[in-house]
Amino acid sequence: MKHLRRRRSPFGNNRRVTFSEKVLRIVSKIPRGQVFTYGELATRAGNPRAARAAGKILNANKNPEKIPCYRVVRKDGSTGGYSRGLKRKIELLKADGIKLVKLKGKWRIDKCHGSVQI
């Protein structure tokens, strides 16, 4: 399978790194002031057609302090969902220095913001 690769286990066994593990590892490394789209995240994790799956993985994230899933947005720049509520996601994005604008009733990332990768 293309989206799995071997990794050395501390016990000497090889095991495959799952798509979920890759997604969570990538999100944990998104720096403050930047966001990824779900599609970009899926592509970086090895499966460009799995944006929805990446979103479901993030929705189940039990450790948002360590894995900042609020830094992942929709491809149109809208904020998307967050397990702790949209209001909290917006607060966290703003605290990271991400500029947001409200268009047609939806909060979106201001694409003019230089450090945002959309």
VMD Tcl script that builds the backbone (N, CA, C; Angstrom):
set m [mol new atoms 354]
animate dup $m
set s [atomselect $m all]
$s set {name element resname resid chain x y z} {
  {N N MET 1 A 0.833 -1.179 0.000}
  {CA C MET 1 A 0.000 0.000 0.000}
  {C C MET 1 A 0.875 1.238 0.000}
  {N N LYS 2 A 0.483 2.180 -0.845}
  {CA C LYS 2 A 1.298 3.363 -1.060}
  {C C LYS 2 A 1.368 4.279 0.168}
  {N N HIS 3 A 0.267 4.397 0.932}
  {CA C HIS 3 A 0.225 5.339 2.042}
  {C C HIS 3 A 0.830 4.794 3.338}
  {N N LEU 4 A 1.374 3.603 3.301}
  {CA C LEU 4 A 2.020 3.028 4.481}
  {C C LEU 4 A 3.511 2.856 4.224}
  {N N ARG 5 A 4.300 3.025 5.236}
  {CA C ARG 5 A 5.740 2.780 5.084}
  {C C ARG 5 A 6.247 2.112 6.348}
  {N N ARG 6 A 7.382 1.501 6.231}
  {CA C ARG 6 A 7.960 0.787 7.375}
  {C C ARG 6 A 8.672 1.765 8.309}
  {N N ARG 7 A 8.573 1.463 9.583}
  {CA C ARG 7 A 9.270 2.247 10.595}
  {C C ARG 7 A 9.800 1.280 11.640}
  {N N ARG 8 A 10.993 1.540 12.122}
  {CA C ARG 8 A 11.589 0.664 13.138}
  {C C ARG 8 A 10.845 0.848 14.463}
  {N N SER 9 A 10.536 -0.236 15.051}
  {CA C SER 9 A 9.893 -0.234 16.350}
  {C C SER 9 A 10.979 -0.310 17.419}
  {N N PRO 10 A 10.746 0.248 18.603}
  {CA C PRO 10 A 11.746 0.120 19.664}
  {C C PRO 10 A 11.969 -1.334 20.071}
  {N N PHE 11 A 11.073 -2.223 19.671}
  {CA C PHE 11 A 11.194 -3.639 20.006}
  {C C PHE 11 A 11.865 -4.436 18.896}
  {N N GLY 12 A 12.361 -3.759 17.874}
  {CA C GLY 12 A 13.057 -4.438 16.799}
  {C C GLY 12 A 12.153 -4.911 15.676}
  {N N ASN 13 A 10.854 -4.810 15.848}
  {CA C ASN 13 A 9.924 -5.203 14.791}
  {C C ASN 13 A 9.702 -4.019 13.858}
  {N N ASN 14 A 9.432 -4.322 12.624}
  {CA C ASN 14 A 9.020 -3.264 11.708}
  {C C ASN 14 A 7.503 -3.195 11.747}
  {N N ARG 15 A 6.971 -2.022 11.659}
  {CA C ARG 15 A 5.528 -1.872 11.550}
  {C C ARG 15 A 5.235 -0.750 10.578}
  {N N ARG 16 A 4.061 -0.739 10.069}
  {CA C ARG 16 A 3.680 0.281 9.100}
  {C C ARG 16 A 3.105 1.497 9.821}
  {N N VAL 17 A 3.474 2.673 9.332}
  {CA C VAL 17 A 2.923 3.915 9.854}
  {C C VAL 17 A 1.609 4.148 9.123}
  {N N THR 18 A 0.536 4.318 9.861}
  {CA C THR 18 A -0.777 4.467 9.246}
  {C C THR 18 A -0.994 5.887 8.733}
  {N N PHE 19 A -1.984 6.021 7.867}
  {CA C PHE 19 A -2.376 7.332 7.357}
  {C C PHE 19 A -2.751 8.247 8.524}
  {N N SER 20 A -3.470 7.722 9.495}
  {CA C SER 20 A -3.867 8.514 10.670}
  {C C SER 20 A -2.656 9.049 11.423}
  {N N GLU 21 A -1.668 8.206 11.626}
  {CA C GLU 21 A -0.454 8.643 12.330}
  {C C GLU 21 A 0.261 9.734 11.548}
  {N N LYS 22 A 0.313 9.580 10.232}
  {CA C LYS 22 A 0.959 10.599 9.397}
  {C C LYS 22 A 0.215 11.923 9.501}
  {N N VAL 23 A -1.114 11.875 9.417}
  {CA C VAL 23 A -1.925 13.095 9.506}
  {C C VAL 23 A -1.655 13.804 10.826}
  {N N LEU 24 A -1.710 13.086 11.922}
  {CA C LEU 24 A -1.514 13.699 13.234}
  {C C LEU 24 A -0.096 14.235 13.400}
  {N N ARG 25 A 0.883 13.533 12.867}
  {CA C ARG 25 A 2.275 13.997 12.945}
  {C C ARG 25 A 2.450 15.302 12.161}
  {N N ILE 26 A 1.879 15.358 10.964}
  {CA C ILE 26 A 1.996 16.560 10.130}
  {C C ILE 26 A 1.327 17.747 10.812}
  {N N VAL 27 A 0.117 17.547 11.325}
  {CA C VAL 27 A -0.610 18.637 11.981}
  {C C VAL 27 A 0.149 19.127 13.209}
  {N N SER 28 A 0.783 18.234 13.930}
  {CA C SER 28 A 1.531 18.646 15.124}
  {C C SER 28 A 2.712 19.544 14.775}
  {N N LYS 29 A 3.119 19.540 13.504}
  {CA C LYS 29 A 4.263 20.350 13.075}
  {C C LYS 29 A 3.868 21.621 12.319}
  {N N ILE 30 A 2.569 21.897 12.164}
  {CA C ILE 30 A 2.160 23.139 11.499}
  {C C ILE 30 A 2.519 24.291 12.433}
  {N N PRO 31 A 3.356 25.225 11.970}
  {CA C PRO 31 A 3.784 26.314 12.858}
  {C C PRO 31 A 2.676 27.337 13.106}
  {N N ARG 32 A 2.800 28.042 14.215}
  {CA C ARG 32 A 1.873 29.147 14.501}
  {C C ARG 32 A 1.898 30.114 13.332}
  {N N GLY 33 A 0.753 30.653 13.001}
  {CA C GLY 33 A 0.678 31.630 11.922}
  {C C GLY 33 A 0.475 31.013 10.551}
  {N N GLN 34 A 0.383 29.688 10.481}
  {CA C GLN 34 A 0.143 29.021 9.199}
  {C C GLN 34 A -1.028 28.067 9.322}
  {N N VAL 35 A -1.687 27.846 8.192}
  {CA C VAL 35 A -2.749 26.846 8.125}
  {C C VAL 35 A -2.532 25.988 6.893}
  {N N PHE 36 A -3.061 24.792 6.924}
  {CA C PHE 36 A -3.094 23.899 5.764}
  {C C PHE 36 A -4.556 23.649 5.428}
  {N N THR 37 A -4.822 23.281 4.191}
  {CA C THR 37 A -6.157 22.809 3.846}
  {C C THR 37 A -6.212 21.310 4.124}
  {N N TYR 38 A -7.431 20.793 4.218}
  {CA C TYR 38 A -7.585 19.348 4.417}
  {C C TYR 38 A -6.958 18.587 3.251}
  {N N GLY 39 A -7.109 19.111 2.041}
  {CA C GLY 39 A -6.527 18.467 0.864}
  {C C GLY 39 A -5.011 18.465 0.892}
  {N N GLU 40 A -4.426 19.600 1.282}
  {CA C GLU 40 A -2.965 19.676 1.382}
  {C C GLU 40 A -2.458 18.702 2.446}
  {N N LEU 41 A -3.175 18.622 3.542}
  {CA C LEU 41 A -2.802 17.700 4.613}
  {C C LEU 41 A -2.837 16.249 4.120}
  {N N ALA 42 A -3.906 15.884 3.424}
  {CA C ALA 42 A -4.028 14.517 2.898}
  {C C ALA 42 A -2.910 14.213 1.906}
  {N N THR 43 A -2.588 15.180 1.054}
  {CA C THR 43 A -1.513 15.000 0.074}
  {C C THR 43 A -0.183 14.781 0.775}
  {N N ARG 44 A 0.118 15.606 1.756}
  {CA C ARG 44 A 1.381 15.460 2.490}
  {C C ARG 44 A 1.455 14.135 3.252}
  {N N ALA 45 A 0.286 13.614 3.635}
  {CA C ALA 45 A 0.247 12.329 4.347}
  {C C ALA 45 A 0.270 11.143 3.388}
  {N N GLY 46 A 0.285 11.434 2.082}
  {CA C GLY 46 A 0.454 10.364 1.106}
  {C C GLY 46 A -0.784 9.923 0.355}
  {N N ASN 47 A -1.924 10.576 0.585}
  {CA C ASN 47 A -3.145 10.191 -0.119}
  {C C ASN 47 A -3.934 11.440 -0.501}
  {N N PRO 48 A -3.647 12.019 -1.683}
  {CA C PRO 48 A -4.270 13.282 -2.068}
  {C C PRO 48 A -5.794 13.243 -2.190}
  {N N ARG 49 A -6.374 12.076 -2.287}
  {CA C ARG 49 A -7.827 11.978 -2.429}
  {C C ARG 49 A -8.535 11.738 -1.094}
  {N N ALA 50 A -7.823 11.887 0.001}
  {CA C ALA 50 A -8.385 11.549 1.316}
  {C C ALA 50 A -8.587 12.760 2.219}
  {N N ALA 51 A -8.982 13.897 1.648}
  {CA C ALA 51 A -9.193 15.099 2.459}
  {C C ALA 51 A -10.267 14.872 3.522}
  {N N ARG 52 A -11.352 14.221 3.139}
  {CA C ARG 52 A -12.430 13.945 4.095}
  {C C ARG 52 A -11.957 13.021 5.216}
  {N N ALA 53 A -11.186 12.024 4.858}
  {CA C ALA 53 A -10.650 11.097 5.867}
  {C C ALA 53 A -9.744 11.841 6.842}
  {N N ALA 54 A -8.938 12.768 6.319}
  {CA C ALA 54 A -8.069 13.570 7.188}
  {C C ALA 54 A -8.920 14.383 8.163}
  {N N GLY 55 A -10.020 14.951 7.670}
  {CA C GLY 55 A -10.926 15.709 8.534}
  {C C GLY 55 A -11.529 14.852 9.635}
  {N N LYS 56 A -11.906 13.638 9.299}
  {CA C LYS 56 A -12.478 12.731 10.310}
  {C C LYS 56 A -11.440 12.358 11.369}
  {N N ILE 57 A -10.213 12.178 10.932}
  {CA C ILE 57 A -9.131 11.872 11.880}
  {C C ILE 57 A -8.956 13.036 12.855}
  {N N LEU 58 A -8.969 14.257 12.330}
  {CA C LEU 58 A -8.803 15.430 13.187}
  {C C LEU 58 A -9.997 15.616 14.114}
  {N N ASN 59 A -11.185 15.276 13.647}
  {CA C ASN 59 A -12.376 15.395 14.479}
  {C C ASN 59 A -12.283 14.496 15.715}
  {N N ALA 60 A -11.561 13.399 15.595}
  {CA C ALA 60 A -11.398 12.465 16.715}
  {C C ALA 60 A -10.176 12.783 17.576}
  {N N ASN 61 A -9.471 13.870 17.270}
  {CA C ASN 61 A -8.265 14.253 17.997}
  {C C ASN 61 A -8.573 14.460 19.481}
  {N N LYS 62 A -7.916 13.712 20.319}
  {CA C LYS 62 A -8.123 13.799 21.774}
  {C C LYS 62 A -7.130 14.741 22.458}
  {N N ASN 63 A -6.169 15.272 21.701}
  {CA C ASN 63 A -5.116 16.082 22.295}
  {C C ASN 63 A -4.890 17.364 21.485}
  {N N PRO 64 A -5.873 18.292 21.475}
  {CA C PRO 64 A -5.727 19.493 20.649}
  {C C PRO 64 A -4.615 20.447 21.103}
  {N N GLU 65 A -4.133 20.293 22.327}
  {CA C GLU 65 A -3.019 21.139 22.766}
  {C C GLU 65 A -1.730 20.733 22.047}
  {N N LYS 66 A -1.537 19.441 21.856}
  {CA C LYS 66 A -0.329 18.932 21.206}
  {C C LYS 66 A -0.496 18.845 19.686}
  {N N ILE 67 A -1.695 18.560 19.246}
  {CA C ILE 67 A -1.983 18.412 17.816}
  {C C ILE 67 A -3.002 19.490 17.444}
  {N N PRO 68 A -2.534 20.652 16.984}
  {CA C PRO 68 A -3.403 21.817 16.762}
  {C C PRO 68 A -4.257 21.704 15.492}
  {N N CYS 69 A -5.281 20.858 15.556}
  {CA C CYS 69 A -6.102 20.595 14.374}
  {C C CYS 69 A -6.886 21.826 13.926}
  {N N TYR 70 A -6.987 22.856 14.762}
  {CA C TYR 70 A -7.666 24.080 14.349}
  {C C TYR 70 A -6.903 24.807 13.241}
  {N N ARG 71 A -5.659 24.431 12.985}
  {CA C ARG 71 A -4.856 25.052 11.926}
  {C C ARG 71 A -5.106 24.436 10.551}
  {N N VAL 72 A -6.130 23.627 10.433}
  {CA C VAL 72 A -6.500 23.027 9.150}
  {C C VAL 72 A -7.862 23.582 8.755}
  {N N VAL 73 A -7.952 24.086 7.512}
  {CA C VAL 73 A -9.165 24.748 7.028}
  {C C VAL 73 A -9.609 24.144 5.693}
  {N N ARG 74 A -10.762 24.565 5.233}
  {CA C ARG 74 A -11.286 24.084 3.950}
  {C C ARG 74 A -10.549 24.740 2.793}
  {N N LYS 75 A -10.651 24.126 1.612}
  {CA C LYS 75 A -9.923 24.634 0.445}
  {C C LYS 75 A -10.401 26.006 0.001}
  {N N ASP 76 A -11.641 26.384 0.325}
  {CA C ASP 76 A -12.135 27.710 -0.048}
  {C C ASP 76 A -11.721 28.780 0.961}
  {N N GLY 77 A -10.963 28.379 1.973}
  {CA C GLY 77 A -10.487 29.322 2.981}
  {C C GLY 77 A -11.415 29.462 4.171}
  {N N SER 78 A -12.610 28.832 4.111}
  {CA C SER 78 A -13.507 28.903 5.268}
  {C C SER 78 A -12.944 28.022 6.386}
  {N N THR 79 A -13.331 28.343 7.591}
  {CA C THR 79 A -12.693 27.726 8.750}
  {C C THR 79 A -12.989 26.241 8.910}
  {N N GLY 80 A -14.148 25.786 8.469}
  {CA C GLY 80 A -14.495 24.379 8.688}
  {C C GLY 80 A -14.868 24.158 10.140}
  {N N GLY 81 A -15.022 22.924 10.531}
  {CA C GLY 81 A -15.463 22.610 11.882}
  {C C GLY 81 A -14.319 22.483 12.875}
  {N N TYR 82 A -14.711 22.320 14.127}
  {CA C TYR 82 A -13.752 22.119 15.206}
  {C C TYR 82 A -14.501 21.451 16.352}
  {N N SER 83 A -13.927 20.442 16.928}
  {CA C SER 83 A -14.620 19.664 17.962}
  {C C SER 83 A -14.966 20.494 19.199}
  {N N ARG 84 A -14.259 21.572 19.407}
  {CA C ARG 84 A -14.523 22.432 20.570}
  {C C ARG 84 A -15.332 23.674 20.203}
  {N N GLY 85 A -15.882 23.680 18.990}
  {CA C GLY 85 A -16.760 24.769 18.565}
  {C C GLY 85 A -16.067 25.772 17.654}
  {N N LEU 86 A -16.853 26.313 16.734}
  {CA C LEU 86 A -16.324 27.265 15.756}
  {C C LEU 86 A -15.784 28.528 16.428}
  {N N LYS 87 A -16.488 29.009 17.449}
  {CA C LYS 87 A -16.034 30.211 18.153}
  {C C LYS 87 A -14.620 30.008 18.708}
  {N N ARG 88 A -14.383 28.852 19.298}
  {CA C ARG 88 A -13.053 28.556 19.864}
  {C C ARG 88 A -11.997 28.452 18.769}
  {N N LYS 89 A -12.357 27.846 17.621}
  {CA C LYS 89 A -11.413 27.731 16.507}
  {C C LYS 89 A -11.002 29.116 16.022}
  {N N ILE 90 A -11.963 30.009 15.898}
  {CA C ILE 90 A -11.669 31.373 15.449}
  {C C ILE 90 A -10.759 32.076 16.452}
  {N N GLU 91 A -11.038 31.925 17.740}
  {CA C GLU 91 A -10.181 32.526 18.776}
  {C C GLU 91 A -8.744 32.020 18.666}
  {N N LEU 92 A -8.586 30.718 18.486}
  {CA C LEU 92 A -7.246 30.126 18.396}
  {C C LEU 92 A -6.511 30.589 17.142}
  {N N LEU 93 A -7.210 30.643 16.008}
  {CA C LEU 93 A -6.578 31.114 14.772}
  {C C LEU 93 A -6.129 32.562 14.917}
  {N N LYS 94 A -6.985 33.400 15.496}
  {CA C LYS 94 A -6.621 34.806 15.705}
  {C C LYS 94 A -5.438 34.926 16.662}
  {N N ALA 95 A -5.416 34.110 17.705}
  {CA C ALA 95 A -4.297 34.124 18.658}
  {C C ALA 95 A -2.989 33.723 17.978}
  {N N ASP 96 A -3.081 32.898 16.938}
  {CA C ASP 96 A -1.902 32.493 16.155}
  {C C ASP 96 A -1.464 33.576 15.174}
  {N N GLY 97 A -2.258 34.637 15.038}
  {CA C GLY 97 A -1.912 35.705 14.105}
  {C C GLY 97 A -2.527 35.541 12.724}
  {N N ILE 98 A -3.457 34.625 12.584}
  {CA C ILE 98 A -4.141 34.427 11.306}
  {C C ILE 98 A -5.233 35.481 11.182}
  {N N LYS 99 A -5.255 36.159 10.037}
  {CA C LYS 99 A -6.287 37.168 9.791}
  {C C LYS 99 A -7.501 36.491 9.175}
  {N N LEU 100 A -8.655 36.788 9.744}
  {CA C LEU 100 A -9.912 36.221 9.268}
  {C C LEU 100 A -10.841 37.340 8.825}
  {N N VAL 101 A -11.637 37.063 7.822}
  {CA C VAL 101 A -12.660 38.007 7.367}
  {C C VAL 101 A -13.988 37.260 7.326}
  {N N LYS 102 A -15.071 38.002 7.535}
  {CA C LYS 102 A -16.389 37.370 7.475}
  {C C LYS 102 A -17.025 37.736 6.139}
  {N N LEU 103 A -17.244 36.721 5.302}
  {CA C LEU 103 A -17.851 36.907 3.989}
  {C C LEU 103 A -19.075 36.016 3.872}
  {N N LYS 104 A -20.180 36.608 3.484}
  {CA C LYS 104 A -21.428 35.850 3.291}
  {C C LYS 104 A -21.765 34.987 4.505}
  {N N GLY 105 A -21.548 35.538 5.676}
  {CA C GLY 105 A -21.902 34.844 6.907}
  {C C GLY 105 A -20.919 33.783 7.377}
  {N N LYS 106 A -19.807 33.590 6.651}
  {CA C LYS 106 A -18.813 32.579 7.040}
  {C C LYS 106 A -17.470 33.240 7.300}
  {N N TRP 107 A -16.789 32.744 8.320}
  {CA C TRP 107 A -15.431 33.196 8.586}
  {C C TRP 107 A -14.489 32.507 7.612}
  {N N ARG 108 A -13.602 33.296 7.007}
  {CA C ARG 108 A -12.626 32.762 6.052}
  {C C ARG 108 A -11.246 33.322 6.377}
  {N N ILE 109 A -10.242 32.564 5.958}
  {CA C ILE 109 A -8.863 33.020 6.091}
  {C C ILE 109 A -8.650 34.137 5.088}
  {N N ASP 110 A -8.032 35.229 5.522}
  {CA C ASP 110 A -7.682 36.316 4.608}
  {C C ASP 110 A -6.485 35.852 3.792}
  {N N LYS 111 A -6.699 35.554 2.517}
  {CA C LYS 111 A -5.633 34.998 1.673}
  {C C LYS 111 A -4.511 35.999 1.412}
  {N N CYS 112 A -4.722 37.254 1.754}
  {CA C CYS 112 A -3.661 38.252 1.593}
  {C C CYS 112 A -2.634 38.140 2.714}
  {N N HIS 113 A -2.961 37.411 3.752}
  {CA C HIS 113 A -2.053 37.236 4.887}
  {C C HIS 113 A -0.865 36.410 4.428}
  {N N GLY 114 A 0.319 36.992 4.434}
  {CA C GLY 114 A 1.497 36.389 3.818}
  {C C GLY 114 A 1.930 35.031 4.321}
  {N N SER 115 A 1.724 34.732 5.596}
  {CA C SER 115 A 2.249 33.475 6.126}
  {C C SER 115 A 1.266 32.310 6.020}
  {N N VAL 116 A 0.107 32.564 5.443}
  {CA C VAL 116 A -0.898 31.513 5.319}
  {C C VAL 116 A -0.656 30.719 4.053}
  {N N GLN 117 A -0.626 29.407 4.162}
  {CA C GLN 117 A -0.422 28.546 2.993}
  {C C GLN 117 A -1.740 27.902 2.609}
  {N N ILE 118 A -2.396 28.471 1.622}
  {CA C ILE 118 A -3.643 27.883 1.114}
  {C C ILE 118 A -3.434 27.543 -0.342}
}
mol reanalyze $m
mol bondsrecalc $m
mol representation Tube
mol addrep $m
